[in-house]
């Protein structure tokens, strides 16, 4: 499919041919849900923890005789039902991450790119450069382009002045092509790719 290329001045800068096998797939909400769940599960800290009977402070001795006191029998003061005792079946340190086949992850990324293209929210620019590191100037350009909630992906690390100009803009994220992921693509309204990023993504995902 052929798509128009623009520059940061919102002027035409030619056309580019997008690969159907990367940007023309049918929507698959189930794949996107699985991938987002996989990414967010990997981010969870899993550091919630309580002390069980073996970890709380206190003696393990029997608090009083088994018989003759008229009280209910007790084995130790660290038991879960005792005041100051351990927690029964409490949370422990663990990883929430789970596995997902590489083919599924690859297909999910292609599906996310295709979804943005199908919605008309994919923008291709020729290059991302700035003569000056001025946030106000870049903000005015983004406003003219209609880029509010935007993810920008370049082939490598962004040009220095452009990175400095955009790093304080709210709701604008910049990633190298190697860091492109489903969650960040979906959480922003507009996806902006450079021509070099398109070439790199197609070479990686075909």
C-alpha positions in Angstrom: 0.0 0.0 0.0 1.2 3.5 -0.8 1.2 6.2 1.9 2.1 9.8 1.8 5.1 11.1 3.6 5.2 14.5 5.2 7.8 16.6 7.0 7.5 18.5 10.3 6.3 21.6 8.4 3.2 19.5 7.4 4.2 19.6 3.7 4.3 16.6 1.3 7.6 14.8 1.1 6.8 12.0 -1.4 5.3 8.6 -1.0 6.3 5.3 0.6 5.2 1.7 -0.1 4.2 -0.1 3.1 4.4 -3.9 3.2 1.0 -5.5 3.4 2.3 -8.3 5.7 3.4 -5.8 8.3 0.9 -2.9 7.9 -2.1 -4.6 6.3 -3.2 -7.4 8.6 -6.7 -7.9 9.9 -7.5 -6.6 13.4 -7.0 -9.1 16.2 -8.1 -7.8 19.6 -7.3 -11.1 21.2 -3.7 -11.0 20.2 -3.3 -7.4 21.4 -4.9 -8.2 24.7 -2.5 -11.2 25.2 0.5 -9.0 24.4 -0.5 -6.1 26.6 -1.2 -8.6 29.5 2.2 -10.1 28.9 4.0 -6.8 28.9 2.2 -5.5 32.0 2.7 -8.7 33.9 6.5 -8.5 33.3 6.5 -5.0 34.8 4.9 -6.0 38.1 7.3 -5.9 41.0 6.0 -8.9 42.9 7.5 -7.5 46.2 4.4 -7.9 48.4 5.3 -10.1 51.4 4.0 -11.1 54.8 5.6 -13.2 57.5 4.4 -16.7 58.1 4.7 -18.7 61.3 8.3 -19.6 60.8 9.3 -15.9 60.3 7.6 -14.0 63.1 9.3 -13.3 66.4 8.4 -15.4 69.3 8.9 -18.7 71.0 7.8 -22.0 69.8 7.2 -23.4 73.2 3.8 -24.5 74.3 2.1 -21.6 76.2 0.5 -23.7 78.9 -0.3 -27.3 79.7 -2.4 -29.4 77.4 -4.8 -30.4 80.2 -6.1 -29.2 83.4 -6.4 -25.4 82.7 -9.9 -25.4 81.2 -8.7 -23.5 78.2 -8.5 -24.5 74.6 -5.4 -26.4 73.8 -2.6 -24.3 72.1 0.6 -25.3 70.5 2.5 -22.0 70.2 2.0 -18.2 70.3 3.2 -17.7 66.8 0.2 -19.5 65.3 -1.9 -17.4 62.8 -4.9 -17.1 65.1 -2.8 -15.8 68.0 -2.1 -12.0 68.5 1.2 -11.2 66.9 1.3 -14.6 65.1 2.2 -15.3 61.5 -0.1 -14.7 58.5 -1.6 -17.8 57.0 -1.3 -18.2 53.2 -0.1 -14.6 52.8 1.6 -13.2 49.7 5.2 -14.1 49.0 7.9 -12.7 46.8 7.4 -13.9 43.2 7.6 -12.9 39.6 4.3 -12.2 37.8 5.9 -12.7 34.3 4.7 -15.4 32.1 5.9 -16.7 28.7 4.4 -15.9 25.3 5.6 -17.5 22.1 7.9 -15.4 20.0 5.7 -15.8 16.9 2.7 -14.5 18.9 4.6 -11.5 20.1 5.8 -10.7 16.5 2.3 -11.1 15.1 0.8 -8.9 17.9 3.3 -6.1 17.0 2.4 -6.3 13.3 -1.3 -6.3 14.3 -0.9 -3.1 16.3 0.9 -1.4 13.4 -1.9 -2.5 11.1 -4.5 -1.3 13.4 -3.1 2.2 13.5 -2.8 2.2 9.7 -6.4 1.0 9.3 -7.7 3.8 11.7 -5.8 6.5 9.8 -3.7 7.3 12.8 -0.3 6.2 11.3 1.9 9.1 10.1 5.1 8.7 8.1 7.6 11.6 8.2 10.8 11.9 6.2 13.1 12.8 9.2 13.0 14.1 12.7 15.4 17.0 13.1 15.4 20.4 14.7 17.7 23.4 14.1 17.3 24.5 17.7 16.5 22.8 21.0 13.3 24.9 21.6 10.4 23.1 23.2 8.0 26.0 22.4 8.8 25.8 18.7 8.3 22.1 18.6 5.1 22.3 20.6 3.7 24.7 18.0 4.7 22.4 15.2 3.0 19.4 16.9 -0.2 21.5 17.4 -0.3 22.4 13.7 0.1 18.7 12.8 -2.6 17.7 15.3 -0.3 15.5 17.3 -1.5 15.5 20.9 -1.2 12.0 22.3 1.7 10.7 20.1 4.3 7.9 20.0 7.2 8.7 17.7 9.5 5.9 16.5 12.8 6.5 14.8 15.3 4.0 13.4 17.8 4.8 16.1 18.3 7.3 18.9 16.6 10.6 18.0 18.6 13.6 16.8 19.9 15.6 19.8 18.0 18.9 19.2 14.8 17.1 18.4 15.1 14.9 21.6 15.7 18.0 23.7 12.8 19.9 22.1 10.3 17.2 22.7 11.3 15.6 26.0 9.2 18.0 28.1 6.1 17.7 25.9 3.3 15.9 27.7 1.7 12.9 26.1 4.6 12.5 23.7 6.9 9.5 23.7 9.9 8.8 21.6 11.3 5.3 21.1 14.0 3.7 18.9 12.8 1.1 16.4 14.3 -1.6 18.6 12.0 -0.6 21.4 8.7 -0.6 19.5 6.1 -2.4 21.5 2.4 -3.1 21.4 1.5 -1.4 24.8 3.1 1.9 23.9 1.6 1.9 20.4 -1.9 1.4 21.8 -1.7 3.8 24.7 -1.0 6.8 22.4 -3.6 8.0 19.8 -1.2 8.8 16.9 1.8 6.7 15.8 4.5 8.6 13.9 7.2 6.6 12.1 10.2 7.9 10.1 11.0 6.4 6.7 14.0 4.7 8.2 11.9 3.3 11.0 9.5 1.8 8.5 12.4 0.1 6.7 13.8 -1.3 9.9 10.4 -2.6 11.2 9.7 -4.2 7.8 13.1 -5.9 7.8 12.5 -7.2 11.3 8.9 -8.3 11.0 8.6 -9.7 7.5 
